[in-house]
C-alpha cells in the first residue's frame, strides 16, 4: 500500500462530512484530542514508574 495522496484525503474528508455533518466533526476532534492527551499522560506516568526499582537489591 502506498501513501495517501491529496485526492484520497479529500475523499475521506468528504465522506466524514457526509456521515457526521459539519457541526459534529469539531466535537469528535476535541474528544479525540483529549483522549490522546490522557493516553500520553498515562503512558508517561507508567514510564516514570518503570524507571524506579520497586525492590532494591542489597
Z-matrix of the N, CA and C atoms (Angstrom, degrees):
N
C 1 1.450
C 2 1.529 1 109.44
N 3 1.293 2 115.41 1 135.94
C 4 1.451 3 120.70 2 -179.69
C 5 1.517 4 111.86 3 -91.58
N 6 1.303 5 114.08 4 -172.76
C 7 1.462 6 120.48 5 178.46
C 8 1.520 7 110.44 6 -76.34
N 9 1.324 8 114.74 7 159.91
C 10 1.457 9 119.78 8 175.96
C 11 1.522 10 109.29 9 -80.39
N 12 1.290 11 116.03 10 128.36
C 13 1.452 12 121.47 11 177.68
C 14 1.513 13 110.64 12 -90.21
N 15 1.320 14 116.96 13 176.56
C 16 1.463 15 120.55 14 -179.26
C 17 1.535 16 112.67 15 -63.49
N 18 1.319 17 117.83 16 -32.50
C 19 1.467 18 120.38 17 179.25
C 20 1.526 19 110.84 18 -68.02
N 21 1.323 20 117.08 19 -41.88
C 22 1.461 21 120.35 20 179.21
C 23 1.523 22 111.78 21 -66.33
N 24 1.328 23 116.65 22 -40.42
C 25 1.468 24 120.70 23 178.45
C 26 1.524 25 110.17 24 -64.14
N 27 1.333 26 117.32 25 -43.12
C 28 1.464 27 121.12 26 178.43
C 29 1.527 28 110.74 27 -62.61
N 30 1.317 29 116.79 28 -38.90
C 31 1.461 30 120.54 29 178.69
C 32 1.533 31 110.83 30 -65.90
N 33 1.313 32 117.82 31 -40.99
C 34 1.463 33 121.75 32 177.98
C 35 1.522 34 110.80 33 -63.75
N 36 1.331 35 117.05 34 -43.51
C 37 1.465 36 121.17 35 179.01
C 38 1.529 37 110.17 36 -63.75
N 39 1.310 38 117.09 37 -41.11
C 40 1.463 39 120.86 38 178.80
C 41 1.529 40 111.33 39 -63.11
N 42 1.306 41 117.28 40 -43.08
C 43 1.468 42 120.85 41 178.68
C 44 1.531 43 110.25 42 -64.37
N 45 1.334 44 117.37 43 -41.25
C 46 1.463 45 120.40 44 177.54
C 47 1.521 46 111.52 45 -62.20
N 48 1.325 47 116.35 46 -41.68
C 49 1.464 48 119.71 47 177.43
C 50 1.522 49 111.77 48 -62.93
N 51 1.305 50 116.40 49 -40.10
C 52 1.465 51 119.72 50 179.43
C 53 1.525 52 111.68 51 -69.04
N 54 1.318 53 117.62 52 -37.70
C 55 1.460 54 120.92 53 -178.03
C 56 1.522 55 112.80 54 -74.13
N 57 1.331 56 116.81 55 -46.40
C 58 1.454 57 120.37 56 -171.34
C 59 1.520 58 114.33 57 -105.41
N 60 1.291 59 118.62 58 -21.71
C 61 1.456 60 121.39 59 -177.76
C 62 1.521 61 111.10 60 84.49
N 63 1.307 62 116.08 61 162.64
C 64 1.466 63 121.54 62 -176.03
C 65 1.511 64 114.36 63 -70.00
N 66 1.313 65 118.49 64 -26.66
C 67 1.466 66 120.67 65 -177.33
C 68 1.518 67 112.60 66 -82.73
N 69 1.307 68 117.31 67 -27.50
C 70 1.468 69 120.59 68 -175.14
C 71 1.529 70 112.16 69 -83.54
N 72 1.319 71 118.74 70 -26.95
C 73 1.460 72 121.79 71 -175.21
C 74 1.531 73 112.73 72 -63.08
N 75 1.347 74 120.83 73 -43.86
C 76 1.474 75 118.56 74 177.23
C 77 1.531 76 112.90 75 -60.37
N 78 1.325 77 117.61 76 -35.61
C 79 1.464 78 120.46 77 176.73
C 80 1.521 79 110.57 78 -64.57
N 81 1.328 80 116.42 79 -42.56
C 82 1.460 81 120.25 80 179.47
C 83 1.522 82 111.35 81 -64.14
N 84 1.322 83 117.44 82 -41.63
C 85 1.463 84 121.23 83 179.87
C 86 1.524 85 111.48 84 -67.92
N 87 1.333 86 116.33 85 -37.25
C 88 1.469 87 120.47 86 176.98
C 89 1.526 88 110.56 87 -63.47
N 90 1.323 89 116.30 88 -43.20
C 91 1.456 90 120.81 89 177.57
C 92 1.517 91 111.93 90 -64.99
N 93 1.324 92 116.61 91 -39.78
C 94 1.459 93 120.95 92 177.79
C 95 1.526 94 110.77 93 -64.34
N 96 1.328 95 116.73 94 -42.02
C 97 1.469 96 120.73 95 178.94
C 98 1.509 97 112.36 96 -64.32
N 99 1.321 98 116.79 97 -42.78
C 100 1.469 99 118.66 98 179.64
C 101 1.526 100 110.60 99 -69.13
N 102 1.321 101 117.36 100 -34.13
C 103 1.460 102 120.11 101 176.28
C 104 1.521 103 112.08 102 -65.41
N 105 1.333 104 116.64 103 -41.52
C 106 1.461 105 120.30 104 177.46
C 107 1.522 106 111.64 105 -65.35
N 108 1.341 107 116.10 106 -38.03
C 109 1.465 108 119.75 107 178.91
C 110 1.524 109 110.86 108 -64.41
N 111 1.328 110 116.61 109 -43.26
C 112 1.464 111 120.55 110 177.65
C 113 1.530 112 111.13 111 -64.11
N 114 1.332 113 116.77 112 -39.03
C 115 1.461 114 120.48 113 179.18
C 116 1.527 115 110.88 114 -64.46
N 117 1.345 116 116.96 115 -43.74
C 118 1.467 117 120.24 116 178.99
C 119 1.522 118 110.94 117 -64.37
N 120 1.349 119 116.53 118 -39.82
C 121 1.457 120 120.23 119 179.12
C 122 1.525 121 110.48 120 -63.97
N 123 1.318 122 116.39 121 -42.91
C 124 1.464 123 120.36 122 -179.43
C 125 1.524 124 111.25 123 -68.46
N 126 1.328 125 117.24 124 -39.79
C 127 1.462 126 119.33 125 -179.17
C 128 1.527 127 111.07 126 -70.79
N 129 1.331 128 117.95 127 -34.58
C 130 1.462 129 119.03 128 177.33
C 131 1.524 130 110.76 129 -72.32
N 132 1.324 131 117.51 130 -29.96
C 133 1.459 132 120.33 131 176.80
C 134 1.521 133 110.05 132 -68.46
N 135 1.326 134 117.97 133 -37.80
C 136 1.460 135 119.75 134 178.30
C 137 1.520 136 110.78 135 -72.66
N 138 1.339 137 118.13 136 -31.56
C 139 1.460 138 120.93 137 175.89
C 140 1.525 139 110.21 138 -65.21
N 141 1.337 140 116.88 139 -40.40
C 142 1.455 141 120.43 140 178.34
C 143 1.522 142 110.60 141 -65.53
N 144 1.334 143 116.44 142 -38.50
C 145 1.455 144 120.73 143 179.86
C 146 1.525 145 111.01 144 -67.47
N 147 1.331 146 117.54 145 -34.42
C 148 1.462 147 120.86 146 -177.90
C 149 1.524 148 112.02 147 -70.92
N 150 1.327 149 117.92 148 -26.03
C 151 1.455 150 120.12 149 -176.35
C 152 1.526 151 112.42 150 -78.27
N 153 1.316 152 118.40 151 -20.15
C 154 1.463 153 120.47 152 178.95
C 155 1.518 154 109.00 153 -97.39
N 156 1.327 155 117.95 154 127.86
C 157 1.466 156 119.58 155 -179.24
C 158 1.516 157 111.00 156 -71.05
N 159 1.336 158 115.50 157 142.16
C 160 1.465 159 119.73 158 -179.83
C 161 1.527 160 111.29 159 -87.77
N 162 1.343 161 115.86 160 -34.82
C 163 1.461 162 120.51 161 179.54
C 164 1.528 163 108.72 162 -124.30
N 165 1.331 164 117.46 163 93.07
C 166 1.472 165 118.52 164 -179.54
C 167 1.537 166 110.52 165 -65.63
N 168 1.314 167 115.43 166 138.67
C 169 1.456 168 120.95 167 179.92
C 170 1.524 169 108.02 168 -87.89
N 171 1.350 170 114.60 169 131.52
C 172 1.466 171 119.29 170 -179.56
C 173 1.498 172 110.58 171 -104.12
